[in-house]
Amino acid sequence: MDSIIIFFLIVPPLIISLFLLLNSNPNRQPHHVNLPPGPRTLPVIGNLHQLAGSLPHRAFRDLAHTHGPIMHVQLAQISTIIISSPALAKQALKTHDLALATRPTSLASRILFYNNTNIAFTPYGDYWRQLRKICSLQLLSAKKVRSFGPILRNEFEGFVKLLSEGEAINVHEKVSEMVNNVVCVSSFGDNCRQRRELLEIVDRFGKELSGFYLADLFPDYEFVSVILGRKSRLLKLRRSFDEILDEILEDRRRRGSDGDGDGEVSDDEDILEVLLRIKEEGGFGFAFTNDNIKAIFADIFAAGTDTSSITIEWAMTEMMRNPIVMHKVQTEVREAFNGKKTITEKDLQSLNYLQLVIKETLRLHSPVPLLLPRECREQCRIGGYDIHVNQKVMINAWACATDPEYWEDAESFKPERFEKTSVDFMGNDYEFIPFGAGRRMCPGVTFGLRSVEFFLAHMLYFYDWSLPDGLSPTDIDMTETEGVFTGKKDHLRLVPTFYRTATVDGAF
């Protein structure tokens, strides 16, 4: 963000040309529209200067304290509505869900997700509906996610073998590798050799999708991204992903032509097998190509790896800062697992306090605090104000989840707050929507939560955890990263000590 402001300060000719041509931008709202209130704007950059030096979800929450729970901001050429209250989020995501069902496009999403043919960014319409159906019924159904249990167990076994007692580990690094391996094996089977390369590429995807870039703020001047080299960088990154996926697809084609498969649908199908079967069967009213398959995998890796690993790291961070919570949840896990040869899904579901810890972590540290933006396709009214066609609408889920009108002591970590409430994160309670709500709610919730529950439970069962180098809980830096996914900037480092009464083999 700061670099954008500096760019404008040192390149005045560009600023002048943009200012002179700004009136031609079709995204600007008609004068007769009754827009929500908002902060005063500057020429050309609009309200961008008010985001400099602050994380967007926090800056927008602070601006909402002055201008109200629905406000209009001008992000350069992009007219944007920011919603920061549960009541108005409900209007946007339920009452006017259909009017706001599509997504705005960006240079990065068009290039990295094969012209927005993935699930998250594809425009609303028949193609999106078919993708959603494929995802909910075949790729990430509850039955399919349950079939990933052996993969989770195998990956945790590998995690255990990599740890050295008494040696500090980077929690984010180890957990990301473990989660990425789960995504790889569930996607491509045991033969995926490119796990580390995929993890590196997915990490770069996240960086390119984060923050504000000139081409997206000034869509009339996309050529600037060509001049500055961003477009070529995105294309190069996409080619790297292409090469890996092409190799995997060709390997699967060869194995199929050798007669390895019998043509029968199996519960053990990996995600690639499901998608190739769908491609072969057809019947969806559109051509389902290899690029469509790649776009879906780009989605699965970008969302599946980052959101789960971020949530696990934040949960461990909050438990280290709250030793009473850590003791309580470890006691629950160890009593539930003690003496069991196999940990079942039913065992995980019995961990009530762990579920509260995960909920409270998602409330305070939503992996995506600003939900992926919607774009208005039909004019509607929210909170008495007009939302016009093509206008971007952003829901500040973090502001909703820390709204003091809905949450007592809203910014404190208190898992017990969920003991006597039915509030959940499945899209019906708008004060708690870390995965969104309505038609565009994240379809991978079940898959992501399964990984989070499994790995946290096993990490807490097998190990005691301590801070390195004599650090105390109050020394933990809670600074967040900027971007679509908001993780911990200074990654948590912990020292594992093996829990002596546990037997590793007995848990798998």
C-alpha positions, 0 to 999 in steps of 0.5 A: 500500500505504501509503495502505491502512494510513493508511486503517485508522488514520484510520477506526477505526469502519470497522475495528471494524465489519470486525473484528466481522463478519470471522468471517462471511467464507466465505473463512476456512479451516476450523480442521482444515485443515493450513495452511502456516506463516506470519507472525503476523497483526494483527486485520482487516488480517492481514499487510498491514502486512508489505507496507507500504513494500516491493514484494510480490514482494520482501516475500514473498521475505523472509518466505519466508526466515523461514517457508519456501518455502510459507507462508500469509498473510492479506491482510485477508479473503483467505486466500492461499498464497505459493509461492517455490521451483521445486520447490513451484511445479512441484507447484502448476503441474504436479501440481495444475494442474487443481485450481488452474486457475481464477482469483480475481475482483476488482472491476477485472477484472470491470469492465475485462474485461467480467465476466472474459470475457477470456483471463487472468481467465476462470474455468476451464471450457468457455468458457476452453477455447474461448478458449484454442483460438482464441488458440493456433490462430488469433490468436497461432499461430506462423504468425500471428505471423510474418505480423506481420513487415512491421508490425514493420518499418514501426513501426521505420521510424517510430521511426527517423524520430522520433529526433534524434541527440544528443537524449536520449529516454525509452526506455519512452515511445518503445518503448511507443508503438512496441509499441502501434502494432504491437498496434494494426495487427495487431489492427485494420489500418492504419486504426486512428486511436485509437492514442494514446488506446488507449495512454493507456487501457491505461496506466490499465488497468495502474494499476487492476489494480495493488496492493491495493484495499479491495474485493478485500481485503474482498469482503464490503464492496464498497460501500466502493469505491462510497463512495470512488469507485473503482467509478465510476472503473473504469466510466468507464475501461471506457466510454472503452475501449467507445467506441473499440472500438464505433467500430472495430467499426462502421467494420469493419461498414460496410466489410464491408457495402460488400463490401470482403471476399470471405469468404475466410480470408486469412493477412493477416487482422488479429485483429479479422477473425479474431474477427468471422469466428469470431463469424459462423461460431459453433459453439463452444457459446456466444454469442460477442458484441461484449463478448467481442471487446472483452474479448479486445482488453483482454487483448491490449493490456494484456499485449502492450504492457506486457510487451514494452516493460518487457522492452525497457527492462530489457534496455537498462538492464542493457546500459548497466550492463554495457558488456562485454555491450553491446559483445558483443551489438552486435558480434554484431548488426552482423556478422549484419546487415551488408550485408543488404537484408532482415532475416529471421526466420532472421537474428534466430534466429541472434543467439545472444547476444542470446537470452541477454541476453533470457533473463537480462533475463526472469530478473531482471526478469520483467514479472509477478514474482508470476504472476497468482493461481490459485484452488483449485477442488479441495482438494489438498496441496502440500509436505505442506500442505492447500490448500482450495477458494476459497483463493488461490495465488500463485507468486513467479516472481521468487523462483524465478528468483533462488533461490541453490539453482538460480542461482549469483550469482543477482542478478547480470546474467550472460547467459553463465549460459544458454550451457551449460544447456537451461533455458528459459522455456516452462513446463517449468523451474520455476526460470524461469517468467516467463510461467507454466506449465501450463494458464494459461500466457500464450498470447501468449509468441511474439507478445511475444518476437517484438517484443522480439527484433526491436526490440532487434536493430534498436535495437542495430544502428542506434544507439550509446547513451549516458547523458545529462548525464555520468551513469555506469552506476552512477548508473542507478536500478534501483527497480521499480514496484509493480503487476501489471507491474513496470517501471522506476520512473525510466524510462531516458533515453538519447542515440542516435548513428546508427551511420554504416555502417548504411543505414536503407533497406537493413534494411527 
